[in-house]
Amino acid sequence: MANHPNVETVDRMTGAIFAQDHDTLAAIFTDDFVFHHRSPLHLAGDYKGVGGLIETLGYFFEATGGDLKLDQKYCMADGEWVSEWEHATLGRNGKTLESDNAFVYRFNGDRIAEMWMFLGALHDAGEAFFT
């Protein structure tokens, strides 16, 4: 059975983020895209456009030197909504942070208009890892 087209778009988005493929990301997101990052870390907030997403996620890539592994547990679509659950393992200076993260995407047509990221790491664990 084939994946829902919006699930395929989410999977393409993840690949484009790791590849730093800005052209693909620009085609995946609407022009008024908003990224809502919810976490116990100082990065929590709302960011506009692909640039806001790249800036926020870039912090994780830079802080870990790219030592970031994702294991998608599920990704499901219903109409204009997609939900995703992943287990992330981050490495930094000999430390490891594991986090179960949830994502919700709202599509407008075949493009992502909004994305919510809920970081599952506890505040103290996140602070200890990033300091």
N, C-alpha and C positions, 0 to 999 in steps of 0.2 A: 504494500500500500504506500502510495506517495505521500510525502509530507504536505501539509497545507502551504500554499505559496508564501504566507506571511512568516511561517516557521522557517522556510528556506531563506527568506530575507534576513531574519535574525541571525541565522547561521552564517550567511554571507557577511553581515555586519561584524560579527566576532572575528572572522578571518581577516577582514579589511582593517580592523583595529590593530591586530597583531602584526599585520604586514605594513601598517602605516600608509595604507592606500587611500589617500584623501579624495581622489576622484571617485572611487567606488562609494565612499562614505557620503560624499556630496549628492550622489544619485540615490542613495538609500533614504536620506532624511529630507523632510520638507524644508522649505526655505525658512519657516518660522519655528523649526524644531526647538523643543525645550527639554533639557535633561534635568531631572529632579534627583539629586543625590542625597539619600538619607543614611546617615551613619553616625557613630559616636565620635568620629574624627573631625578635625577642624575643617575638612573639605565639604562638609554638608552644606547644601544650598541648591539653588536653582540656577542653571546655566543655559544661555541661549546659543543656539547654532552648533554646528559641527565643531567650531573652534572651542566652545565651552566644554564640550564632551572630551575632546582631545586634550585640552589643558588639564582637566580633572583626572582622567585616566592616565595621562602622561606622568602624573605625580607617582602613581603606583609603579609604572614601568621604570621610572628613574630611580625611585627609592629602592627597588629590588634589583636593579641592574638587569631587568628582564627575567629574573627568576620567579616566574608567575605561571602556575599551572592551573588550568580550569578543567573541571569534569562536569559536563552538563548532565544533570539528572533527568530532567524532562523539559520539554518546550511544547506548549499546546496553544492552539488558536481557536477562537470562536468569533466570527465576524471581524470587527475591526480591532479586537483585543488579542494580545498574546501574553502568556505568562511563562516564565522560565525559572528554573531552580538550578543552581550550580554549587559545587563544592570547589573552593579556591584554596590553593596552597601557595603561600608567598614565602620567599627566602630572602634574608638580608643579614649580612655580617654574622653568619653562623646561627641566626635565629630563624624560627619558622612561625608563621601565623596561618592558622587554618580558619576558614570562614565559610558558612553556608549562606549564600546570597540569593535574594529573590529579585526578579525583574518583572516589570509590567510595561508593556508597550501598547500605545494607541496608534493605530494606523489611520491615515487619510489616503484612501485609494490603496496604492501598492507601496506607499512610502511611510516611514515612521515619523509621526508628528510629535509624540511625547514618549519619554522613557523614564521610568522610575527605577532606581537602583537602591535596594535596601541591603546594606552591608551587615552581615550577621556576626561580625566579631564584637566581642564585649569591649567596652571602653578601655579598661585597664590593660587588656591584652593588646589592643591596637596601639595604645600609647607606648607601652613597653617595646613593641616591635619597631615603631617608627622613630623612637628617640635613641 
